[in-house]
Amino acid sequence: MRNLLAFLACLFLAQAAFADEAAARKDRSITQLLAEGVPVLYSLPGIETTATSPRRDPEEVIQRTIALAIVAVKGETGDHAMGLALIDQFDAAGYFTPAEQAFMDNPARDQQDRIQFTWRYEGVHVMLWALGIYDELGRPDQITDVPLLAETLRDLGPEGLRAKARLRPQDQLLDAADLIYRYDWAVVSARLKGEDAPAGLDGGVVYERHYALNWLIGYMGQAWDDISTDT
């Protein structure tokens, strides 16, 4: 009986610690949002903790970065041959999800597909930050600097990227995921009211970052093509 009580006590303390971590993270996010004039929903719950969120393998994140960059380039340019050349240059065969592979295999995808995949530059931005290549994630109020992003990947190359990449600690990834979750609620709430995104936020950038960060923290165990951005 004493062993059972001790176990239950430890379990209770662990659960309390997890709740404290999530609550503290939520509080920090809300403080930042209020300072920026972004509406908040106080009842929006906290997200996963360092103990409950899976840790991505750095190589998996590197491969995701490269795949996103290649599909974004093809989306932007519509150049099928360039896409194939980039796969060879970055030795990226096998890096793509089923939806991405279908896009890369088809030389004549429609305009909507191209627009969707061009937005993946924002996911590349998130991955480069997560890998420590970019120092700051920045506020989601403008699209990423695509020429800088392309220059960064071109200069590093696949091996340079692997040599320099250091996946940030899980608590930093969770901090960013919690914050973007609340940004996204504000954007979605405004859209449902027929209003512009608040405080200068870019709704497309917010969505893409939320998508990428949910993948990074393993939200609901979802594969990339199936990521949900619940708010």
Long-range contacts (C-beta under 8 A, 24 or more apart in sequence): 14-51, 18-49, 18-51, 18-52, 19-46, 21-49, 21-50, 21-51, 22-46, 22-47, 22-48, 22-49, 25-174, 25-175, 25-178, 26-178, 28-175, 28-178, 29-175, 29-178, 29-179, 29-181, 29-182, 30-182, 32-179, 33-179, 33-182, 33-183, 33-186, 36-139, 36-199, 37-198, 37-199, 38-182, 38-183, 38-186, 38-198, 38-199, 38-201, 39-186, 39-189, 39-190, 39-198, 40-182, 40-185, 40-186, 41-182, 41-185, 41-189, 44-181, 44-182, 44-185, 44-231, 46-178, 47-174, 47-177, 47-178, 47-181, 47-217, 47-219, 48-174, 48-217, 48-218, 48-219, 49-174, 50-170, 50-171, 50-174, 53-170, 53-173, 53-174, 53-217, 53-218, 54-217, 54-218, 54-221, 55-170, 56-167, 56-216, 56-218, 58-131, 58-165, 58-166, 58-167, 59-162, 61-127, 61-130, 61-131, 61-165, 61-167, 61-216, 62-131, 62-158, 62-161, 62-162, 62-165, 63-92, 63-95, 64-95, 64-123, 64-127, 64-215, 64-224, 65-124, 65-127, 65-128, 65-131, 65-153, 65-161, 66-90, 66-92, 66-95, 66-153, 66-158, 66-161, 67-92, 67-95, 67-96, 67-97, 67-100, 68-120, 68-121, 68-123, 68-124, 68-127, 69-120, 69-121, 69-124, 69-149, 69-150, 69-153, 70-95, 70-96, 70-104, 71-96, 71-100, 71-103, 71-104, 71-117, 71-120, 72-117, 72-118, 72-119, 72-120, 72-121, 72-123, 72-124, 73-150, 74-103, 74-104, 74-114, 74-117, 75-103, 75-113, 75-114, 75-115, 75-116, 75-117, 75-118, 75-119, 75-120, 76-114, 76-118, 76-121, 76-146, 78-109, 78-114, 80-107, 80-108, 90-157, 90-158, 91-158, 97-223, 97-224, 97-225, 98-225, 99-225, 100-225, 119-204, 119-208, 120-208, 121-146, 121-149, 122-204, 122-205, 122-208, 122-209, 122-212, 123-208, 123-209, 123-211, 123-212, 124-149, 124-153, 125-149, 125-209, 126-176, 126-208, 126-209, 126-212, 126-213, 126-216, 127-212, 127-216, 128-152, 129-168, 129-176, 130-167, 130-168, 130-173, 130-216, 131-161, 131-164, 131-165, 131-166, 131-167, 131-168, 132-164, 132-165, 132-166, 132-167, 132-168, 133-161, 133-164, 133-165, 137-176, 137-209, 140-180, 140-183, 140-201, 140-202, 140-205, 140-206, 140-209, 141-199, 141-200, 141-201, 141-202, 141-205, 142-202, 142-205, 143-202, 143-204, 143-205, 144-205, 170-217, 173-213, 173-216, 173-217, 174-217, 176-213, 177-210, 177-213, 177-214, 177-216, 177-217, 177-219, 180-206, 180-209, 180-210, 180-213, 181-210, 181-231, 183-210, 184-210, 184-229, 184-231, 185-231, 188-231, 189-231
